[in-house]
């Protein structure tokens, strides 16, 4: 197994040499972002250089606050995201937010840190636990000021503080390398997803906010969490810790990927009405019937039977299924239901 000491990150000079004055990235997979061009003109690939004090890589919650706080401390700051700001990775998936509020908590911050440490059997980092308690309330207040809790999508609330501070933002730029000079990080380099262009950014400091990169159970649809920051840091010799922990999301323990049915039984534990979950399931089923020319009202009783008998169905697709055997073509069977989606995942009883 390769260890960090066996690998080194490129310097700016070696990166440019590697790319052949920007051509190397084409050889390393340019076709994915060249819109399936039959031939790629390496000589036509351009390179853009940027210079800043602090480079923040990642446009999620951590990247947003890192950029805002670095700017407010007086540093020239730039933020780079391989997607739209606040619209990729884990950020779009949740609005749940923990805060430690001394006005409502029965114990002190010391009590909180002690409780978390005991419940984690001492495996937590108490420094981070304390930071969470000390700063969470202020962070929530800033998010509320930016409108984060007032709408479903996070892009506009995230853009508010960035635009107000005139922080340069590069979106849809995939950073692939950290640049090292004289034994320290001197910037990063990557490429644009929508143009034949490489991007090089020189920076005095680089903050990686590219996602936790912890273990994830199969099924959770987060394909753009590719843990680039972890890989870049490891390549250049950084020590990487904490990757054995599972990234946490509010869902069912038995069905960690069941995100399309209102989080299953989690809805009742959150004080929501179970009927809402069932109505949502019926809407999905009805839309599937309409898609295949069937009448949802005619099969209403079967819809309810399907909802009751197949609450553990993990296909997680909006089409759902056709519920009538006489109308269904010969497709794989899941319980009493013939599925028109994910046939490889279907099973027969």
Secondary structure, 3 states (H helix, E strand, C coil): CCCHHHCCCCCHHHHHHHCCCCCHHHHCCHHHHCCCCCCCCHHHCEEEEEEEEEEEECCCHHHHHHHHHHHHCCCCEEEEECCCCCCCCCHHHCCCCCCCCCCCCCCCHHHHHHHHHHHCCCCCCHHHHHHHHHHHHHHHHHHHHHCHHHCCCCHHHHHHHHHHHCCEEEECEEEEEEEEECCEEEEEEEEECCCCEEEEEEEEEEEECCCCCCECCCCCCCCCCCCHHHHHHHHCCCCCCCCCCECCCCCCCCCCCCCCCCCCCHHHHCCCCHHHHHHHHHHHHHHHHHHCCCCCCCCHHHHHHHHHHCCCCCCCCCCCEECCCCCCCCCCEECCEEECCCHHHCCCC
